[in-house]
Amino acid sequence: MSQTQAHCNRIARTSGEHCHDYPQLMLGWRGAMDYEFSRGGERLVLGQAAILPSRETHLYLGRGDDSEVLVIDLDDDDPCLTSLEQSCALELRESLFAEPRALRLPPNLIPMVEFATGQLKAARSPEQHALINHQLAVLFVSQFSQLLAQGDRETLRRSRLSAAALDAFIDERLAMPPDNQALAEAMCLGQSQLHLLCQRQFGVTPQQYVMNRRLRWAQYWLAHTRRSVGEIALDLGFADVSSFSRAYRRRLGHPPSEVRKASLS
């Protein structure tokens, strides 16, 4: 897929299994469609929606001859989504598309689905169709992000991340740094909740937190041990010295060799 695409899928009474290399938004439009993903099964009708991350296998089953679904396939490199991330300080992979979800749309958003399907069917040229696709992607991604943030707000008011628990969990896995799913499960949270709490408490995303913790160990080992830079890089889960040095310089503003030289002087 070269760009974000919105389309109406006529499901009717068909069934099957899908898995995509890109995130996807599904919105009920006509009739009903049952679907199942890793977090259980739901029924998609008008007023219901689903978020599917990349590579999330899902089953579907149409429940009537008129079953039709509005689908938005999202290109990770879409400049519109990049602009949305920058303007709203979002990390879509770590928040909206971190895990599969079923959503109930508030009544005021239901006319948007009807408007979107009408616009798609009215497009008369490839250029017009591409423009509508991008507009719909930004529209629904921004609205879904707000819905998730509102839904998590009450949980976040009662929740707080323990830096000590996070650090201990990461420290046990320095050579194979944990991904967001592992971190969220360890903290008994959903991935989007983990992302929001990290941003609120520490001002960074979960993976930025993991990287910062790894580089703190790098600073300590460089200054207080005689372990080689190559050994440190491998013990911290970096593929090679070059990737370690780039990450170190990007975060701390100087190469790891400077710390080593200072410790030996």
N, C-alpha and C positions, 0 to 999 in steps of 0.2 A: 504494500500500500504506500503510495507516494504522498498522500495528503489526507486530511480529515474528510470523512464521507458520511453523509446522512442519507438514509434511505428507508422506505416503508417496505417491510418484509411481509408478504402474504403467507401466513403459516397454514391457514385452513385447518385440516385435520392431519397434517403431516407430523412426523416425529424424527428425532435424530440426536446426534451428539456433536458439539462444536468445541474447538479450542483455538484461540487466536494469539498471535504474537503482539497484539496491541490491546490497550484498554477499550472497553465498550460500555456505552450507556444504552439500556433498553427501556422503553416506555410503552406501557399499554396504550392501545389505540382503539381497535375494534375487537369485539369478541373477547376471548380469553385464551391464554396460553399458560400451561403449567411448565415450570422449569425447576431444575435441581442443580445446585452447585455444592461446593465443599462445606457450606454452612447450613445445608438443609434444602427443603423445597418450598416454593411459593407459587402463587398464581398471579399472572400479569394481566391486569385489566386496566381500563382507563382510570387514572388516578393513582396507579401503582408504577413503580420504576425499579430498576436493578442496576447496580454497578458491578462490572466484571473487570478485574485487573487483567493484565497480560498473562497469557498461559493458564487461565482458569477454565478448566474443563466443565462444561455444563450440558445437561440434557434438556430437551424441550419436547412438548407435546401440544399441538393445537387442539382446541376444544370445540370448534365450530367451523362451518364453511366460511364465515366472515372474519375469522381470526386474523388480525393484522397488527404488526408491532412496528413502532418507530425506533430505529436503531441508529446510533451515532458511533462510528468507528473512529477512534482518535489516534492521530499520528503523533508520536512522541516528539517529533521534530517540527511540529506545526508552529510557525512564528507567532500565530495568534495566541496559542496556549502559553508560549514562552513569555509573551507580553503580559498575559493575565497573571502568570506566576510572579513576575517582577512587580506589577502594580499592586498586587494583593499580598505580597510576601508569602506566597504559597509554595509548597513543594508537593506537587500533585502526586508523585509516585509514593510519597511518604504520608499522605493524608487521604485525599479523595480516593485514589486507586491503590491504597495499601492492602485492602482486603475486600472480598465480595460482600455486598450488602443489598438488602431489599429496603425500599423506601416507600412511604406513603406521601404523595404530593399534597400540599395544602390546596384548598379549593381555588385560590387565586392563580395557581400555576397550571391548572387543567386547561384553561383556554389557550395557554402557550403551546400545548401539544397539538391542539386542533389547528392553531395558526401555522405551526411548523409543517404539519402534513400538507396543509393547503398550499403553502409556499413551495414545497418540494414538487408537488404535482403541477404547479403553474409555471415552473421554470421552463423557458423556451430555448435557451442556448447553453452550451457548456460553461461559458463565462458566468452567466447568471446562476447556474447551478452551483459552481464552485464558490461563488460569493455567499450564497445562501448557506452552504455547508459550513463555512467558517463562522458565519454569524450564529448559526444554531449551536455549533460547538462551544463557542465562548458563552453564549446565553445559558445553556444548560449546565455547563461545567461550573460557572459562577453560582448559579442557583443551587446546584447540588452541594457545592462546598458550603454555602450558607446554611443549608438544611442540616448537614452533618455537624457543623459548628454549634448550631442551636441545640441539636439533640444531645451533644456531649457536654454542654455548658453546666448542667446541673451535676453531672458526674464529676466534672473538673472542680467544681466548688468544694466537693467533699474529698477530693483526691490530692495527694501530694507524692511526688517521686522522692525516694531516698537516694541521695547521691552515693552514700556509703554502699547501699545494696547494688546500685548500678555499677560502681567501681569494682566491687568484689566479683560480680558476675563477669565483667569484661576481663578482669585480671586473670581469671581462670582459663580464659580462651584467647590469650594474646596472639598465639600462633595461628589461630583460625578465628578471626574476629566475628562476633555474632551479628547476624542481620536483624532487621527490625522485627521480624516474626519471633525470633528467639528472645529478643529483649522484651517484647510485649508479653510473651507467655511467662517469662521469668518475673515480671512485675505485675502479673495478673490483670493486664489491660488489653484493650484492642489496640491495633497498630495506629489508628488515627488518634486515639486518646493519648497514647505514648508520645506521638508527634506533637500534639498540642501542649501537653504538660512540659515536654522538653523545651519547647519554644517559650512557654510562659515562665518557667523557673530558671532556665539556664541561657536562654537567648540563642539556642542552636538547635538543629535537627538531631534526631537520635544518632544518625551516622556521623555527624560532625562531633558529637559528644564522644563517640567511640574513637574517632581519629585523635581527638585531643588527648584522651586518656592514653592511647598508645604512644603518642609523642612525648607525653610527660615521662613515661618510662624510658623512652629513648634519651631524653635529656639526662635523666639520672644515671643510666648506664654509661653514657658517653663521659660524664663528669667524674664518676666514682668507680668505674671498673676499667680494665684494660681489654675488654672484649672488642673484637674488630667491628668495624662498621657493617661488614657483610653479615657477621653473626647476629648483630642487633637487628638488622633489617629482616632476616629470616625468622628470628624469634618473635618479631612483631607482626608477622603475617604478610610482609611485602614480598612481591615476586622476585625482586632483585634490588641491588644497591641504588640504581638509578631512580626507580619509582619511590624508594624510601627518601632519597635526597630531595627529589622534587616536592614530595609532600611536606618534608621538614622545612624546606626553604619557603614554600608557599604559606605555611602556617606561622613560622617564627621569624622569617625575614633574613635568615642567614643559613649557610650550609652546616650540616652536622660536623664537618671537619673543624670548624672554628671552635666548637665546644671541646673537642678532643685536644686541639692544640693548646687551648687555655688551661685544660686540666693537667697537661704535662709540663707547663712552663713554671 
